[in-house]
Amino acid sequence: MSSVKNIMLRSRFTRVCYQKIYFFKLKIRNYIRKYKMLDRTYVLLTAFLHNKELKSFELCSAIDCCEEKQWDYRLIEEAKPRKICKPQYFENNKESIEVYWSPEIYMAEFYDVFVIREIGAVFTETKCIFDELINDEEDRYDARFSGLKYKEGDKVEVVLSKKIRNVKEAIFLTGFAPYNYYHLTVEILSRLSYADSVEKYRTLPILVDEIVLKIPQFEQLLRRINIYCHPIIAMDDTVVKVKRLIYPSKNTWMPISLKKSDMVKNSDYMIAETALYNIREKVKDLLPTEQGLKHNKKIFVSRRDAKNIRLENEREIRILFEQNGYEVIFAEDMTYEEQVICFSKAKCVVCATGAVLTNIIYCIPGTIIGCIMPEEYHFYLYSTIGYLMNLRNIYLNAEVTERTAYFSSNMFTLNPQYCQRYIIEIERLLEKEEV
């Protein structure tokens, strides 16, 4: 027992150290950015040391670029009203639905362009094709991520490697934060189905970030999505020049990053239904049929081993659910297919907010989703997914204990007595369904 306790202590110590280092780096980065000369010197010096250069481009929308150059632009879904869901929080409020107008979804063919990893943009010699920044009329987006460093008016500056790789043709399947399970699954890989709907594209290679092939569960997910066995081109820091690029546009509209956390709008959580069903369709052989439906598991998804645990009293809450018949799972120890099967058999899923909740895509309609998260976040991503998949959102309201520049890095705690009442109420609802 003492050795197990020592391992747990070391793990907890490692997490605390990681969080302290992460927050310290954030403070240093934000401090540097306050001073333009210092910031620019830092960017140029870093680029030089890594054999890269800073280049300027004019922002352009895909449709304008296609019209100007007479490139192919085909509409997949028209601009349309979409629903977002504000979830019910236990003992507080009721679920409510709001409707907003989304941009269209399209697929374009670009010629003699280049791309870099972790950015959803495409570049010509002089232009940066990036709809999100073009459509940011309120100037909310923080255009500082990956290689993108500055945005002034209709100009952007990007750090590019001097190493170049030439590719004849490919399908664009990269984007912001491919190391995150939600961003990769819903925002990036779901778009392959649009290209696959065109027969002549089914043999083309796909461009993906190299991180996708380095994480086993991500590689397994990609293999599931890649039903036509497209050759895979893994992108590293090298600039990839493509003679002919197939670009399926975004089908979700959450900003890449915001200048301030209070700039979030409810409409940011719009998601195209096809983004979700494009993924679910690829694993339908793993999902229970109506005849063989075993929809009887209650699961608590633990973030015990996560670098950013978020729920401060996670151990206490985990034990409480375990004592009440919930199976505790650790998603990082499961294969992608094991996660799909596990979530598809659940009648109730409880978890602190995080990308693992992407797996509710595989839940059976009617499954209760209990996301532990402070209501003050007004974060409606997973509740909207739950609503679109016909699930029941009953969230648990937590209290923030440590605030950071980004609420995704905050720490919070859940009241155990409140949690116990939640467990009792969920049990009552489940028993009522079985009658």
CORSUL-V288175 format. One record per run of one state. SS is the DSSP state (hx for helix, st for strand, lp for the rest). FROM is the first residue (numbers start at 1). LEN is the number of residues. If there is no record, write none. Layout:
SS_FROM_LEN, SS_FROM_LEN
//
This chain:
lp_1_1, hx_2_32, lp_34_2, hx_36_14, lp_50_2, st_52_9, lp_61_1, hx_62_8, lp_70_3, st_73_5, lp_78_2, st_80_7, lp_87_1, st_88_2, lp_90_6, st_96_7, lp_103_2, st_105_11, lp_116_6, st_122_2, lp_124_3, st_127_3, lp_130_1, hx_131_4, lp_135_6, st_141_1, lp_142_3, st_145_1, lp_146_2, st_148_5, lp_153_2, st_155_7, lp_162_2, st_164_9, lp_173_8, hx_181_16, lp_197_2, hx_199_3, lp_202_4, st_206_4, lp_210_1, hx_211_4, lp_215_1, hx_216_10, lp_226_6, st_232_4, lp_236_3, st_239_10, lp_249_3, st_252_1, lp_253_5, st_258_1, lp_259_2, hx_261_3, lp_264_2, hx_266_4, lp_270_1, st_271_1, lp_272_1, hx_273_11, lp_284_13, st_297_5, lp_302_9, st_311_1, lp_312_2, hx_314_10, lp_324_3, st_327_3, lp_330_1, hx_331_3, lp_334_2, hx_336_9, lp_345_1, st_346_7, lp_353_2, hx_355_8, lp_363_5, st_368_6, lp_374_1, hx_375_3, lp_378_3, hx_381_8, lp_389_3, st_392_6, lp_398_1, st_399_4, lp_403_4, hx_407_3, lp_410_1, st_411_3, lp_414_2, hx_416_19, lp_435_1
//
